[in-house]
Amino acid sequence: MNRLEVIKAGMMSTVQDGGRFGMAHAGVSRSGPMDPMAFSVATALVGCAPGSAALEFAYVGGSFAVERPTRIAVTGGACDIRIDDRPVAAWESHWLKPGQTLHVGALRGAVWGYVAFSGGIEVPCFLGSRATHLRTGQGGFHGRALEAGDVLPLGGALAAPLLLLRLPIMRASGPIRVVAGPQNDYFDADAWKSFLSGQFRITDKRDRMATVLDGPPLRSSGGHDIVSDGAVPGAVQVPGSGRPIILGMEAQTTGGYPKIATVATVDLPRLFQLRTGSALRFSSISRDAAETLLIEHARRLSEALENLAVKSKDRV
């Protein structure tokens, strides 16, 4: 059996997998990675099957050791990564051997990073998923963020080569695209003009559950309280303060604020990866356009993962 030791925990480091689906009707949040693309690349680079669990961190990764030779990969953004004193690159896999220490430093130009280990992290499943939900203390490693001294089980890994991305996966640029929300008619033409023409900024009031924005206040002509209805990641809630709240991957399953819009799924990771203080704007697209963009993104990601390049045939 292989085990992963957390020597130094990064910020908000949690075990995540693809997410906990099919439980929203029971009030159970989806969880899962804030940047599913970066997460999927990390796990694929170390030969894990889709849905395997890895580590997610915010800003700074931490330090780790293993008991057996293990392939590792770090994705999410550029950062200083070292095995002992040897620098290694992000977005490709490397060998971490017993007695060595993996150091993952601060991300540059991103917020959420991922560290994957061959064999995957095999903490117990909770309601069909290993994903951590911090707000309720469920799933993952005892339902909490990792701490120094934690030891996590890793699954058995098949012998495989080291890999790197052959086809780059480009992120979109420009405004964050949204579709009209379920209470879009609560907002008059002036509110919509402010929403789509104003500049907003990411505040420090952010975590895996939600991100609060600063910018022109949005006033709801229909009032800022509704009978609670369904909420999903990417929903743009507008409370009485007029400051939009973008729901994250630990979003509650219902909410009582009107939702002016929903961020297109394809753009949600891009929004979550914006650093605190970053400026952003929104643009409105149709639901059909959002679905087409997501389908194309999934196609390009699948193509990239199917064409990973072998960087070394060394199968330690």
C-alpha positions in Angstrom: 0.0 0.0 0.0 1.2 3.5 -0.9 0.5 6.5 1.4 0.8 10.2 0.9 2.1 12.3 3.7 1.3 16.0 4.0 4.4 17.7 5.3 3.1 21.2 4.8 -0.5 21.9 3.8 -1.3 24.6 1.3 -4.2 27.0 1.6 -7.6 25.4 1.5 -6.2 22.1 0.4 -8.9 19.5 -0.1 -9.5 16.1 -1.7 -11.7 16.4 -4.7 -12.9 14.2 -7.5 -15.3 14.8 -10.3 -18.1 15.8 -7.9 -21.2 14.4 -6.2 -24.0 14.3 -8.7 -27.7 13.4 -8.4 -28.1 14.5 -4.8 -29.3 18.1 -5.2 -32.9 17.1 -4.5 -31.8 16.0 -1.1 -29.9 19.3 -0.4 -26.4 17.8 -1.1 -24.1 20.1 -2.9 -22.1 18.9 -6.0 -18.6 19.9 -4.7 -15.8 18.8 -7.1 -13.0 21.0 -8.6 -13.3 24.7 -9.1 -11.4 24.2 -12.4 -12.5 20.9 -13.9 -10.3 21.2 -17.0 -7.1 21.6 -14.9 -8.2 18.8 -12.6 -8.9 16.4 -15.5 -5.5 17.2 -17.0 -3.7 16.5 -13.7 -5.3 13.1 -13.1 -4.8 12.1 -16.8 -1.1 13.0 -16.7 -0.5 10.5 -13.9 -2.6 7.7 -15.5 -5.6 7.9 -13.2 -9.0 6.9 -14.5 -11.6 9.6 -14.9 -13.2 10.4 -11.6 -10.2 9.6 -9.5 -9.4 11.9 -6.6 -6.6 14.4 -6.3 -5.7 17.5 -4.3 -7.0 21.0 -4.9 -5.4 24.0 -3.3 -5.8 27.8 -3.3 -2.8 30.0 -4.1 -0.1 27.8 -2.4 0.3 24.1 -2.8 2.4 22.7 0.2 4.9 19.9 0.6 4.3 16.1 0.2 6.1 12.8 0.5 5.2 9.2 -0.6 6.1 5.7 0.5 6.5 4.2 -3.0 7.6 5.6 -6.4 4.7 7.7 -7.5 3.9 9.8 -10.6 2.8 13.3 -9.8 1.5 16.3 -11.8 0.7 19.8 -10.9 -1.8 22.0 -12.9 -4.0 25.0 -12.6 -1.4 27.7 -13.3 2.3 28.5 -13.4 4.1 28.0 -10.1 7.4 27.0 -8.5 7.5 23.2 -8.2 10.5 21.3 -6.9 11.3 17.7 -6.0 13.8 18.3 -3.2 15.9 21.1 -4.8 15.3 20.2 -8.4 12.8 22.4 -10.3 10.2 20.6 -12.4 7.5 21.9 -14.7 3.8 22.1 -14.3 1.3 20.5 -16.7 3.5 17.3 -17.0 4.2 14.3 -14.9 7.3 13.5 -12.8 8.5 10.7 -10.5 8.4 11.3 -6.8 10.4 8.6 -5.0 10.5 7.6 -1.3 12.8 9.9 0.6 12.1 12.8 -1.7 9.9 15.8 -1.0 7.6 17.5 -3.5 7.3 21.3 -2.9 4.5 23.2 -4.6 4.8 26.9 -4.3 2.5 29.9 -5.1 0.5 30.0 -8.2 1.1 32.9 -10.6 -2.0 34.3 -12.5 -4.4 31.7 -11.0 -6.1 30.9 -7.7 -6.9 27.1 -7.8 -4.2 24.5 -8.4 -4.2 20.7 -8.5 -1.7 18.0 -7.4 -2.5 14.5 -8.7 -0.8 11.2 -7.7 -0.8 8.0 -9.6 -3.3 5.5 -8.2 -5.5 8.4 -7.0 -6.3 9.4 -3.4 -8.5 6.6 -2.0 -10.2 8.2 1.0 -13.6 6.6 1.7 -16.5 7.5 -0.6 -19.4 9.5 0.9 -22.6 9.4 -1.1 -20.8 8.1 -4.1 -17.9 10.6 -4.2 -14.6 11.4 -2.5 -15.1 15.1 -3.0 -14.8 17.4 0.1 -17.6 19.8 1.1 -16.0 22.1 3.6 -19.2 23.9 4.7 -20.8 20.8 5.9 -17.7 18.8 6.8 -18.5 15.9 4.5 -16.5 13.7 2.2 -12.8 13.9 1.4 -10.4 13.5 4.4 -12.6 13.8 7.5 -14.6 16.5 5.7 -11.9 19.1 6.2 -9.0 20.9 4.7 -5.7 19.1 5.0 -3.2 19.8 7.7 0.5 19.0 8.2 0.9 15.4 9.4 -2.1 14.1 7.6 -1.5 10.7 5.9 -3.8 9.7 3.0 -4.1 6.4 1.2 -3.1 6.1 -2.5 -4.5 3.5 -4.7 -2.4 0.9 -6.7 -1.0 2.3 -9.9 -0.2 0.4 -13.1 3.3 0.9 -14.6 3.1 3.8 -17.1 5.3 6.4 -18.7 5.7 10.0 -17.8 3.4 12.3 -19.9 3.0 15.9 -21.0 0.4 17.9 -22.9 1.0 17.7 -26.6 -2.0 19.9 -27.5 -2.4 23.1 -25.5 -5.8 23.9 -24.1 -6.4 27.6 -24.5 -8.7 29.5 -22.2 -11.2 32.0 -23.7 -10.6 35.7 -23.1 -12.9 38.7 -23.0 -16.1 39.1 -21.0 -17.5 36.3 -18.9 -20.5 35.0 -20.8 -23.8 34.5 -19.0 -27.3 33.3 -19.9 -30.4 34.9 -18.4 -31.3 33.6 -15.0 -34.6 32.3 -13.7 -35.5 35.7 -12.2 -34.1 37.8 -15.0 -37.5 39.6 -15.3 -37.0 41.0 -11.7 -34.4 43.3 -13.2 -35.4 46.2 -15.5 -33.6 47.6 -18.5 -31.4 49.9 -16.3 -30.3 47.0 -14.1 -29.4 44.9 -17.1 -27.5 47.8 -18.7 -25.5 48.2 -15.5 -24.9 44.4 -15.4 -23.7 44.1 -19.0 -21.9 47.4 -19.4 -20.4 47.9 -16.0 -17.0 46.8 -14.7 -16.9 44.5 -11.7 -14.0 43.3 -9.5 -13.4 40.1 -7.6 -13.4 40.8 -3.8 -11.7 39.0 -1.0 -15.0 37.6 0.1 -14.6 34.4 -1.8 -14.3 30.6 -1.1 -15.4 27.4 -2.7 -19.1 28.3 -2.0 -19.3 31.8 -3.6 -17.5 34.9 -4.8 -18.8 38.4 -4.1 -18.2 41.1 -6.7 -17.8 44.9 -6.4 -19.2 47.1 -9.1 -22.3 49.1 -10.0 -25.1 48.1 -7.7 -27.9 46.0 -9.3 -31.4 46.9 -8.2 -34.2 44.4 -8.5 -37.6 46.0 -9.4 -39.2 42.8 -8.2 -37.5 42.9 -4.8 -34.5 41.1 -3.4 -36.3 38.2 -1.7 -37.9 35.3 -3.4 -39.4 32.0 -2.4 -36.3 29.8 -2.3 -35.7 27.9 -5.5 -33.0 25.8 -7.0 -29.4 27.1 -7.2 -26.5 25.8 -9.2 -22.8 26.7 -9.5 -22.5 29.9 -11.6 -25.8 31.3 -10.5 -25.5 35.1 -10.2 -27.5 36.0 -7.1 -28.3 39.6 -6.2 -29.1 40.4 -2.5 -30.3 43.7 -1.2 -26.8 45.2 -1.2 -26.9 45.0 -5.0 -23.5 43.3 -5.1 -23.6 40.2 -7.2 -22.7 36.8 -5.7 -21.4 34.1 -8.0 -22.1 30.6 -6.6 -19.2 28.2 -6.6 -18.8 24.4 -6.5 -20.0 24.2 -2.9 -23.1 26.2 -3.8 -26.1 25.6 -1.7 -28.8 23.8 -3.6 -31.5 26.4 -3.0 -31.4 30.2 -2.5 -33.7 33.1 -1.7 -32.1 35.9 -3.7 -33.2 36.6 -7.3 -30.8 35.3 -9.9 -30.2 37.7 -12.7 -28.1 35.3 -14.7 -26.1 32.1 -14.7 -22.4 32.1 -15.9 -22.0 29.8 -18.9 -20.4 26.6 -17.6 -17.5 26.9 -20.1 -16.5 30.3 -18.5 -17.0 29.4 -14.9 -13.5 28.1 -14.2 -12.0 31.2 -15.9 -14.0 33.4 -13.5 -13.0 31.3 -10.5 -9.3 31.5 -11.5 -9.3 35.4 -11.5 -7.2 36.7 -8.7 -8.7 38.9 -6.0 -8.9 42.5 -7.3 -9.2 41.4 -11.0 -11.6 43.3 -13.2 -14.2 41.6 -15.3 -17.2 42.3 -17.5 -20.2 40.2 -18.5 -21.8 39.6 -21.9 -25.1 37.9 -22.6 -25.5 34.8 -24.8 -28.3 32.3 -25.5 -28.7 29.0 -23.7 -28.1 27.2 -27.1 -24.9 29.2 -27.6 -23.7 28.3 -24.1 -24.4 24.6 -24.8 -22.5 24.8 -28.1 -19.5 26.4 -26.4 -19.4 23.7 -23.7 -19.7 20.9 -26.3 -16.8 22.3 -28.2 -14.7 22.8 -25.0 -15.4 19.1 -24.0 -14.3 18.0 -27.5 -11.0 19.9 -27.3 -10.3 18.7 -23.8 -11.0 15.1 -24.8 -8.7 15.4 -27.9 -5.9 16.8 -25.7 -6.2 14.0 -23.2 -6.3 11.4 -25.9 -3.1 12.8 -27.4 -0.8 13.2 -24.3 2.8 12.8 -25.3 5.2 10.4 -23.7 8.1 12.4 -22.2 9.9 9.4 -20.8 9.4 5.6 -21.0 11.1 5.2 -17.7 8.7 3.0 -15.6 10.2 3.2 -12.2 
